[in-house]
């Protein structure tokens, strides 16, 4: 069973930064496309960012472009989300997800593409 464990969430002021981490169990991490999603209270879960299995391609939701950076370290089985210039509308529970894939360069932006999910970590941006 593949397990994903997020960490790094917390309370931060507007304009601040946080780095989320997601540790993935098992030996197949380098074959997973990875993604970050978020869900705010009363709203549907939405895509935030994705990175290909190779790490060579990334894709972002428009509202986080230029502020968030997704990266991965295949040696550590970990994916990261660096979040800068945080806004109150970034407040949400953030989830990482893993997609089994044969295409090392492909990125996935729909939740249906992902096979495994973490339990989520709360990010709260206060004004």
C-alpha positions as CSV (number, residue, x, y, z in Angstrom):
1,X,0.0,0.0,0.0
2,X,1.4,3.4,-1.0
3,X,1.2,6.0,1.7
4,X,1.6,9.8,1.2
5,X,2.3,11.9,4.2
6,X,2.1,15.7,4.0
7,X,3.8,18.1,6.3
8,X,4.7,21.8,6.6
9,X,1.3,23.4,6.9
10,X,0.5,26.0,9.4
11,X,-0.5,29.6,10.1
12,X,1.2,32.4,8.2
13,X,0.5,36.0,7.6
14,X,-0.3,37.5,4.3
15,X,2.8,37.8,2.1
16,X,4.5,35.0,4.0
17,X,5.9,31.7,2.8
18,X,5.5,28.0,3.6
19,X,7.0,24.9,2.1
20,X,4.9,21.8,2.1
21,X,6.5,18.3,1.8
22,X,4.9,15.0,0.9
23,X,6.8,11.8,1.6
24,X,5.8,8.8,-0.4
25,X,6.4,5.2,0.7
26,X,7.5,2.4,-1.6
27,X,10.0,2.0,-4.4
28,X,8.1,3.4,-7.3
29,X,8.2,7.1,-6.5
30,X,10.2,7.9,-9.6
31,X,7.4,6.5,-11.8
32,X,4.7,8.6,-10.3
33,X,3.4,11.9,-11.6
34,X,2.8,14.0,-8.6
35,X,0.4,16.8,-7.8
36,X,-0.9,19.1,-5.2
37,X,-4.6,20.0,-4.7
38,X,-6.4,22.1,-2.1
39,X,-9.8,22.3,-0.7
40,X,-11.2,25.4,1.1
41,X,-14.2,25.3,3.4
42,X,-17.4,25.0,1.4
43,X,-15.6,24.6,-1.9
44,X,-14.7,21.8,-4.1
45,X,-11.2,20.4,-4.2
46,X,-9.1,22.2,-6.9
47,X,-5.8,21.5,-8.7
48,X,-2.8,23.6,-7.6
49,X,0.3,22.2,-9.3
50,X,1.8,19.1,-10.9
51,X,5.1,17.7,-11.8
52,X,6.0,14.9,-14.1
53,X,7.7,11.7,-13.0
54,X,10.9,12.8,-14.5
55,X,10.7,16.2,-12.8
56,X,11.2,17.9,-16.2
57,X,7.7,19.3,-16.6
58,X,5.5,21.3,-14.3
59,X,2.1,22.8,-14.5
60,X,0.3,25.3,-12.3
61,X,-3.2,26.7,-11.7
62,X,-3.2,30.3,-13.0
63,X,-3.8,31.8,-9.6
64,X,-0.6,30.4,-8.1
65,X,1.8,30.9,-11.1
66,X,4.8,32.9,-10.1
67,X,4.1,32.4,-6.4
68,X,4.2,28.6,-6.0
69,X,6.9,26.2,-7.1
70,X,6.5,22.4,-7.2
71,X,9.6,20.2,-7.1
72,X,10.6,16.7,-6.3
73,X,13.6,14.7,-5.0
74,X,13.4,11.2,-6.3
75,X,16.3,10.1,-4.0
76,X,14.2,11.1,-1.0
77,X,10.8,10.0,-2.3
78,X,9.5,13.5,-1.6
79,X,7.6,16.2,-3.5
80,X,7.6,19.8,-2.3
81,X,5.4,22.8,-2.8
82,X,7.1,26.1,-2.1
83,X,4.5,28.8,-1.5
84,X,5.5,32.5,-1.5
85,X,3.5,35.7,-1.3
86,X,0.6,33.9,0.3
87,X,-2.9,35.4,0.2
88,X,-5.9,34.7,2.4
89,X,-7.5,32.9,-0.6
90,X,-4.8,30.3,-0.4
91,X,-6.2,29.1,2.9
92,X,-7.2,25.5,2.5
93,X,-6.3,21.9,3.3
94,X,-3.6,20.9,0.9
95,X,-3.3,17.4,-0.4
96,X,-0.6,15.7,-2.4
97,X,-1.4,12.9,-4.8
98,X,0.4,10.3,-6.9
99,X,-0.4,9.1,-10.4
100,X,0.9,5.8,-11.7
101,X,2.2,6.5,-15.2
102,X,4.2,5.1,-18.0
103,X,4.9,8.6,-19.4
104,X,7.7,10.2,-17.5
105,X,7.1,13.6,-19.0
106,X,3.4,13.9,-18.5
107,X,1.7,16.1,-16.0
108,X,-1.8,15.6,-14.6
109,X,-4.2,18.3,-13.5
110,X,-7.4,16.3,-12.8
111,X,-8.1,14.5,-9.6
112,X,-9.3,11.5,-11.5
113,X,-5.8,11.0,-12.9
114,X,-4.4,10.3,-9.4
115,X,-4.3,6.9,-7.7
116,X,-3.1,7.7,-4.2
117,X,-3.8,10.6,-1.9
118,X,-2.4,12.0,1.4
119,X,-4.4,13.0,4.4
120,X,-3.9,16.7,3.9
121,X,-2.2,19.5,5.8
122,X,-3.9,22.8,6.8
123,X,-2.6,26.1,5.5
124,X,-4.1,29.2,7.0
125,X,-3.2,32.7,5.7
126,X,-4.2,35.4,8.1
127,X,-4.7,39.1,7.3
